[in-house]
Amino acid sequence: MSVHAYDFTADLHNSGSKNADVGNDAWMVVDLATGDVAFLNGAAQRNLSVDEADDMAALLNRVAASRPPARKG
């Protein structure tokens, strides 16, 4: 069974792009199973504010928890 979990971390590749004012850094949501940037409806969840990244990780975790686990084989 494969269960996805998501968290957020600093997006070092996009740091300061959209959120450069007020010294905010860019954040991204990652899939903890793969370490890859999370996607929602085809859009990479990166270059977010810390609040946006926190909210998106929470949303993706709620969606993942509501889905039945994928079967292997």
C-alpha positions in Angstrom: 0.0 0.0 0.0 1.3 3.4 -0.9 0.2 6.4 1.2 1.4 9.9 0.3 2.3 12.4 2.9 3.2 16.0 2.2 5.2 18.7 4.0 6.7 22.1 3.1 10.3 23.3 2.9 12.2 26.4 1.8 12.4 26.5 -2.0 16.1 27.4 -2.4 15.9 27.5 -6.2 13.2 30.2 -6.2 14.1 32.0 -3.0 13.2 35.7 -3.1 11.4 35.6 -6.5 7.7 36.4 -5.8 8.2 37.0 -2.1 11.3 39.1 -2.1 9.6 42.0 -0.3 9.7 42.0 3.4 12.5 39.4 3.4 10.2 36.4 2.8 11.6 33.4 1.2 9.9 31.1 -1.3 8.5 27.8 -0.1 7.5 24.6 -1.8 5.4 21.5 -0.9 7.1 18.1 -1.3 5.9 14.6 -1.5 7.7 12.9 1.4 7.6 9.5 -0.2 9.6 10.7 -3.3 11.2 14.0 -2.2 9.7 15.6 -5.4 7.8 18.8 -5.6 4.1 18.2 -5.1 1.7 18.9 -8.0 -2.0 19.9 -7.8 -4.0 19.8 -11.1 -0.7 19.9 -13.0 0.8 22.9 -11.2 4.0 22.5 -9.2 3.4 23.7 -5.6 6.5 25.9 -5.4 7.3 29.6 -5.1 4.7 29.9 -2.3 4.6 32.0 0.8 5.1 30.1 4.0 1.4 30.3 4.8 0.4 29.1 1.3 2.8 26.2 1.5 1.6 25.2 5.0 -2.1 25.4 3.9 -1.4 23.4 0.7 0.5 20.7 2.5 -2.4 20.3 4.9 -4.9 20.2 2.1 -2.9 17.6 0.1 -2.6 15.5 3.3 -6.3 15.6 3.9 -7.0 14.5 0.3 -4.4 11.7 0.5 -5.9 10.5 3.7 -9.4 10.3 2.2 -8.3 8.2 -0.8 -8.1 4.4 -0.5 -4.5 3.2 -0.6 -3.2 2.1 -3.9 -2.9 -1.7 -4.4 0.3 -3.3 -5.5 0.3 -6.0 -8.0 
